[in-house]
Amino acid sequence: DVEIEVTYSGHKRVIGDTVENALRCRPAPVDFKNALLSLDEAMEGVNAGECVRGELVLRDVYGNRVEEARGDDVCVTVFNGEEAGYKAKTDMMMAGEYSFDFVPTHRGLAVLEATSTKTKDRVIAKVAVNMLQEIEWAKCNVRLNPVEITAGELITCTITTKDKFGNAIVGYSPSDFVPKIIMADPLA
């Protein structure tokens, strides 16, 4: 049923049953300024190394969801430490709605850019990427200074802790580590 509200001479009247033809309204073309690009975890940020799900909803200039879009109408690019960025795999949930997954690997900021493959219009979202505090010892650096000493001399040991993606892990104090230097007997 269609209800139409008519205002004339300051009086309002709703006309319902007298409408002979149903009114259909199609959305206007996609307007990327009104597209919604969102992430499930965006409120607190996301963790490096964890899969993040995002969603893109295409809307027209009036905010109507655009249903005529096809799966190849958009491209989502993720910029997270990589200069060129990489394309996220997008899946069309229904016409005009897409989901995508990505795994950020660099702490700081991830920038998501959804682009129309037809018009090159785009919408951008940003999310903070937190690092996990798990040390990946194979990625860490240990520096000794000086590198040549006489028995009994002091040596400075500098340890740079990193996660599995090579992000420096901060927040540790020297008392968190007890380096033990084991040297081979040069006379043996």
WORAMO-V684019 format. One record per helix or strand. SS is the DSSP state (H for helix, E for strand). FROM is the first residue (numbers start at 0). TO is the last residue. If there is no record, write none. Layout:
# WORAMO-V684019
ss = {SS:SS}
from = {FROM:FROM}
to = {TO:TO}
This chain:
# WORAMO-V684019
ss = {E:E:E:E:E:E:E:E:H:E:E:E:E:E:H:E:E:E:E:H}
from = {3:10:29:35:45:50:58:64:70:73:85:96:107:121:136:140:155:161:167:173}
to = {7:14:29:38:46:56:59:64:72:78:93:102:115:129:138:144:159:161:167:175}
